[in-house]
Amino acid sequence: MLDSDVPARALAVYAHPDDPEISAGGTLARWADRGCEVHLLITTRGDKGTSDPSVDPAALTDLRLEEAAAAAEVLGLAGVQHLGHADGELPDDLELRAEIVRRVRELRPDVVLCPDPTAVFFGDRYYNHRDHRVTGWATLDAVAPAAGNPHYFPDQIVDGLAVHGVRAAYLSGTLEPNVWVDVSDTHDRKVEALFRHASQLVESDEWFREFLRGHAEDGGRRVGVRYAEGFRRVVFSG
């Protein structure tokens, strides 16, 4: 199903600085272009995003913060926040859920985007990064029921934050998409934003562009448009 809905406010929660762009960059740019206030929350520092032993993790963290800000500007996002957990060591615990609930109650988004944590094995050559899975589960647990229930993290209520019910969650990187977003007008911006993450681009420029284009074309064929991004959308009641 082609999804033409544009929320008034959205929060995208992803594990690493370049995850939002590759997972949902076209959708985030489309929504921003149409007046949606799009915010981004990154759970890790991305400090292990290299196999080069000579790279200083602290310096890489600083660089990736700069890259994330530059990519967000290309997409037209309203803001980027970082939780700063160590890359590859993200705990699926009460603290992480509280951090995400706090952002949801502060920003009050209509929809939240995050990785689909149930999508683990992609063929026989890749399985989903643990940070992606943990971020997905923690976000879903934060959205429903925690953020909308005053008995979860009541200290935040004391601090002046009101409960907030999110209308829907869009799960990217899913094996079970049920909605597709037409990104024909924003695919090029998605690619441009991804290339702001220069520290992560080890593939050749043209090969990577062709890969992204082919993936978007595959999605577009499902719903009769040039380029599309697929999601598993979960709509919450009441």
For each residue, the residues with C-beta under 8 A, 3 or more apart:
1: 178 179 180 223
2: 179 180 181 182 223 224 225 228
3: 179 180 181 231 233
4: 182
5:
6: 30 31 34 35 36
7: 10 31 36 109 110 111 167
8: 35 36 37 110
9: 36 37 38 39 107 108 109 110
10: 7 28 31 36 37 38 39 109 110 111 112 113
11: 38 39 40 41 103 104 107 109 111 112 113
12: 20 24 28 38 39 40 41 112 113 114
13: 41 43 100 103 112 113 114 135 139
14: 19 20 23 40 41 42 43 113 114 115 132 135
15: 19 42 43 44 90 115 129 131 132 134 135
16: 19 42 44 46 49 87 129 131
17: 42 46 49 64 65 67 68 71 197
18: 21 22 46 67 68 71 194 197 200
19: 14 15 16 22 23 42 115 132
20: 12 14 23 24 25 28 40 42 71 113
21: 18 24 25 71 75 190 193 194 197
22: 18 19 25 194 212
23: 14 19 20 113 115 172 173
24: 12 20 21 27 28 113 170 172 229 231
25: 20 21 22 28 29 71 75 186 189 190 191 193 194
26: 29 30 181 183 186 187 189 190 216 227 229
27: 24 30 31 113 170 181 183 186 229 231
28: 10 12 20 24 25 31 32 38 40 75 77 113
29: 25 26 32 33 74 75 76 183 186 189 190 193
30: 6 26 27 33 34 181 182 183 185 186
31: 6 7 10 27 28 34 36 38
32: 28 29 35 36 38 75 76 77 78
33: 29 30 76 185 186
34: 6 30 31
35: 6 8 32
36: 6 7 8 9 10 31 32
37: 8 9 10 78
38: 9 10 11 12 28 31 32 75 76 77 78
39: 9 10 11 12 77 78 79 80 81 103 107 109
40: 11 12 14 20 28 68 72 77 79 80 81
41: 11 12 13 14 80 81 82 83 100 103
42: 14 15 16 17 19 20 46 68 80 81 82 83
43: 13 14 15 83 85 90 96 131 134 135 138
44: 15 16 47 83 84 85 86 87 88 90 131
45: 57 61 64 82 84 85 86 87
46: 16 17 18 42 49 60 61 64 87
47: 44 57 58 60 61 64 86 87
48: 57 86 87 88
49: 16 17 46 60 64 87 199 200
50: 55 60 199
51:
52: 55
53:
54:
55: 50 52 59 60
56: 59 60
57: 45 47 48 60 61
58: 47 61 62
59: 55 56 62 63
60: 46 47 49 50 55 56 57 63 64 199
61: 45 46 47 57 58 64 65
62: 58 59 65 66
63: 59 60 66 67 199
64: 17 45 46 47 49 60 61 67 68 197 199
65: 17 61 62 68 69 82
66: 62 63 69 70
67: 17 18 63 64 70 71 196 197 198 199 200
68: 17 18 40 42 64 65 71 72 80 82 197
69: 65 66 72 73 80
70: 66 67 73 74 196
71: 17 18 20 21 25 67 68 74 75 193 194 196 197
72: 40 68 69 75 77 79 80 193
73: 69 70 76 77
74: 29 70 71 189 192 193 196
75: 21 25 28 29 32 38 71 72 189 190 193
76: 29 32 33 38 73
77: 28 32 38 39 40 72 73 80
78: 32 37 38 39
79: 39 40 72
80: 39 40 41 42 68 69 72 77
81: 39 40 41 42 103
82: 41 42 45 65 68
83: 41 42 43 44 96 99
84: 44 45
85: 43 44 45 89 90 91 96
86: 44 45 47 48 89 90
87: 16 44 45 46 47 48 49 90 131
88: 44 48 130 131
89: 85 86
90: 15 43 44 85 86 87 96 130 131 134 135
91: 85 95 96 134
92: 96 134 137 138
93: 96 97
94: 97 98
95: 91 98 99
96: 43 83 85 90 91 92 93 99 100 134 138
97: 93 94 100 101 138 141 142 146
98: 94 95 101 102 153 156
99: 83 95 96 102 103
100: 13 41 96 97 103 104 138 139 142 143
101: 97 98 104 105 142 146 147 152 153 156
102: 98 99 105 106 153 156 161
103: 11 13 39 41 81 99 100 106 107
104: 11 100 101 107 108 109 112 142 143 147 164 166
105: 101 102 108 147 156 161 162 163 164
106: 102 103 161
107: 9 11 39 103 104
108: 9 104 105 164
109: 7 9 10 11 39 104 112 166
110: 7 8 9 10 166 167 168
111: 7 10 11 166 167 168 169 170
112: 10 11 12 13 104 109 139 143 166 168 169 170
113: 10 11 12 13 14 20 23 24 27 28 169 170 171 172 231
114: 12 13 14 135 136 139 140 169 170 171 172
115: 14 15 19 23 119 128 132 133 135 136 171 172 173
116: 119 136 171 172 173 174 175 176 232
117: 128 132 133 134 135 136 137 140
118: 136 174 175 176
119: 115 116 122 128 171 173 174 175 176
120: 127 128 133
121: 124 126 127 128
122: 119 125 126 127 128 175
123: 126
124: 121
125: 122
126: 121 122 123
127: 120 121 122
128: 115 117 119 120 121 122 132 133 173
129: 15 16 132 133
130: 88 90 133 134
131: 15 16 43 44 87 88 90 134 135
132: 14 15 19 115 117 128 129 135 136 173
133: 115 117 120 128 129 130 136 137
134: 15 43 90 91 92 96 117 130 131 137 138
135: 13 14 15 43 90 114 115 117 131 132 138 139
136: 114 115 116 117 118 132 133 139 140 171
137: 92 117 133 134 140 141
138: 43 92 96 97 100 134 135 141 142
139: 13 100 112 114 135 136 142 143 169
140: 114 117 136 137 143 144 169 234
141: 97 137 138 144 146
142: 97 100 101 104 138 139 146 147
143: 100 104 112 139 140 146 147 166 169 236
144: 140 141 147 148 166 169 236
145: 148 149 152
146: 97 101 141 142 143 149 152 153
147: 101 104 105 142 143 144 152 163 164 165 166
148: 144 145 163 164 165 166
149: 145 146 152 163
150: 154 157 163
151: 154
152: 101 145 146 147 149
153: 98 101 102 146 156 157
154: 150 151 157 158
155: 158 159
156: 98 101 102 105 153 159 161
157: 150 153 154 160 161 162 163
158: 154 155
159: 155 156
160: 157
161: 102 105 106 156 157
162: 105 157
163: 105 147 148 149 150 157
164: 104 105 108 147 148
165: 147 148 236 238
166: 104 109 110 111 112 143 144 147 148 169 236
167: 7 110 111 235 236
168: 110 111 112 233 234 235 236
169: 111 112 113 114 139 140 143 144 166 233 234 236
170: 24 27 111 112 113 114 179 231 232 233
171: 113 114 115 116 119 136 174 231 232 233 234
172: 23 24 113 114 115 116 229 231
173: 23 115 116 119 128 132
174: 116 118 119 171 177 230 231 232
175: 116 118 119 122
176: 116 118 119 232
177: 174 180 222 230 231 232
178: 1 231 232 233
179: 1 2 3 170 230 231 232 233
180: 1 2 3 177 219 222 223 225 228 229 230 231
181: 2 3 26 27 30 228 229 230 231
182: 2 4 30 185 220 223 225 227 228
183: 26 27 29 30 186 187 190 216 227 228 229
184: 187 220 225 226 227 228
185: 30 33 182
186: 25 26 27 29 30 33 183 189 190
187: 26 183 184 190 191 212 213 216 226 227
188: 191 192
189: 25 26 29 74 75 186 192 193
190: 21 25 26 29 75 183 186 187 193 194 212
191: 25 187 188 194 195 209 212 213
192: 74 188 189 195 196
193: 21 25 29 71 72 74 75 189 190 196
194: 18 21 22 25 71 190 191 197 201 208 212
195: 191 192 198 201 205
196: 67 70 71 74 192 193
197: 17 18 21 64 67 68 71 194 200 201
198: 67 195 201
199: 49 50 60 63 64 67
200: 18 49 67 197
201: 194 195 197 198 205 208
202:
203: 207 208 211
204: 207 208
205: 195 201 208 209
206: 209 210
207: 203 204 210 211
208: 194 201 203 204 205 211 212
209: 191 205 206 212 213
210: 206 207 213 214
211: 203 207 208 214 215
212: 22 187 190 191 194 208 209 215 216
213: 187 191 209 210 216 217 227
214: 210 211 217 218
215: 211 212 218 219
216: 26 183 187 212 213 219 220 226 227 228 229
217: 213 214 220 221 226 227
218: 214 215 221 222
219: 180 215 216 222 223 227 228 229 230
220: 182 184 216 217 223 224 225 226 227 228
221: 217 218 224
222: 177 180 218 219 228 230
223: 1 2 180 182 219 220 228
224: 2 220 221
225: 2 180 182 184 220 228
226: 184 187 216 217 220
227: 26 182 183 184 187 213 216 217 219 220
228: 2 180 181 182 183 184 216 219 220 222 223 225
229: 24 26 27 172 180 181 183 216 219
230: 174 177 179 180 181 219 222
231: 3 24 27 113 170 171 172 174 177 178 179 180 181
232: 116 170 171 174 176 177 178 179
233: 3 168 169 170 171 178 179
234: 140 168 169 171
235: 167 168
236: 143 144 165 166 167 168 169
237:
238: 165
